Amino acid sequence: MLRSGAAGLLVLAHLALPPPQQPVPRFRTGADLVVLDASVLDADRRPVRGLGARDFTILENGRLQPIKVFTPIDLPDIVEQAHAGWIREVPPDVSRNDTLASRRIVVVVLDDSTPMPAEDVPRLKAMARRVIERLTPADLAAVVYTFNKRAGQEFTSDRERLLAAVERFNGSLDRQVRPAPYNPDPTERSGRTVYFDEFDAAALSLYSSVVDTLRTMSDCLVDLPERRKALVFVSVGLPLDVAASKPTMLSLTPGESMNADMKGAAHSLFTGLDEAFQAAQRANVNIYTVDPGGLRAPAGRYDAFAAAGDLPGSGAKLNRDFLYALSANTGGFTVADTNSIDEGIDQIFRENGSYYLLGYEPSGPRAPGRFYRVEVRVNRPDFTVRSRSGYYEPEVRSVAKESGQPPLATSLGAILPATDLALQATAAPFALRGRKEAAIAIALAVRQTLPQNPERVIDNVTAQLRAYDEGGKRRASDSLSARIVVRPGVSGEVVFELLSRLDLPPGRYQLRIAARSSIGGKIGSVYSDLEVPDFRTAPLSLSGVVVSATPGLSAVRNERVGAVVPVMLTSLRGFDPDEGVTVFARVYEGGTGALRPVTIAARIRDASDGVLFEQTAHLGAEEFTSARSAEYRLVLPIARLQQGPHLLTIVATMGDSMVRRDVRFAVR
């Protein structure tokens, strides 16, 4: 028996977790490799699948580049699929870090810095909601604000949390800042006429906040170079002339130069914009811009903020052109000047589910900081290809990572999980008698792939667990360690589980877990969302549902977990027909009134929403303990189920009160 944080001995069996949906494409990280993602569309703008490297041509500055690496990415087309609703709507109760290659990564950026007409605010929220409603439980998304950072939502698969972050948007009206009136007098620069808006210090600060957000999000995603990421920027656009404006062209009033501070701020703004483009190109982030204004009249587009009409270079046109330039420079597209955005949003998800990763080694000497124009062609006249238009050569060439591994705390603080060590975790809250806090029972599975070993292999595994509240404050933590002994002759996937317990008050949390293996020094991390009910006051509540399997994974036992859960919980959700699988939960009646009977209905549905199993249980008042709780167990009919995904739904009813828990699982 192992206590939390103690070391012990465990001999492992050879057991397997369900495989990822699609192998992770691996590109070697040499400094000379340029990685591009390309969407190929037919005449109806549908993704074209099944192409090979010979179907593509890459030109860099007009020079042909041989394709060295080619990987097709083909995720399920969620726009076209007609699965049961739960396939898209019910999130899994297990989080994994080994499925990032088969998941869409979506960032929704809400621009609350740039002033917009009041009527655009509800439209912006409606558009952001439509993006989130297109997500599936397999997708990973975040909501980011350009100004009010605390209003956003970190990466999660929980659509409810993402939608709640969108509802917090209230525009930028509370800051009462807007650009100065547009100066219609053109200024001659370098033999051409350039129009530009005037700026004051407050406007420059707000616009810089937008640019910094775009750059920062792209920088955070650069650690996932082997896949495409979608950034959906919902904004009326900035009045910046991306093609022509330079910091030296800005002036405060006609005929008057900027002071040194304003010139410095303007220089930082445009430098930051260039860096944002470069960061998005390095990280394969496609920026899709969405104008919340819908179909507008050509003139008077932003009458509230521009004195002129839709003149060339006016604020109205610049705002719109900024959106188009932002998407064009990063391989995305713009959804604007339309009241029907569903088609554009559908297209975003289609293009981020089916595309090709192309890698080449550029020929010729490289000039740091220089922009290299790239053209990707598909060798079929009836198809079109969408990809980024080029890249900037880094000022400092990337180098291979040092052999030293970062501390586990670094992995816990990353925006996305580390994937070198495969992990999956589940967490279930249970009431603690006489206490406000609940006990969170946690199972963490660690998976290693080992070659044939003639002698025993010892793996010293350490793990750290932290729970953060919605304000980002750490509320609980734990450390685990185990000495794992693998018998001689064992090879392939070796899997074991560590158990832990955290005590937390009612609320919503993000659980972050990082683990390190002594075999190769691999580190992995996994994040999951957690909601802890108030078991004391709710008339009726359910604990988390834990799953127990026989035979199960070899596990490092934990006395503190055993004190609240009488079964050996597992994070496995894929089972063979001959396995015995049981689910366990507790039913609670809060308050101090008389105990009442509770009815529990269990139902299993398949991917076509067909009902395969139903069972009803009745818990009499006499079955509740003095702690006002009763136990519920159900043996799943795994042997009777067909291969594929299934959903177990447990509904507890007491009078007008009803609570529900869902568990997704698969039969192999």
Summary of the structure (lengths in Angstrom):
residues: 668
radius of gyration: 27.6
end to end distance: 31.5
largest distance: 90.5
contacts: 2177
relative contact order: 0.14
helix: 19%
strand: 36%
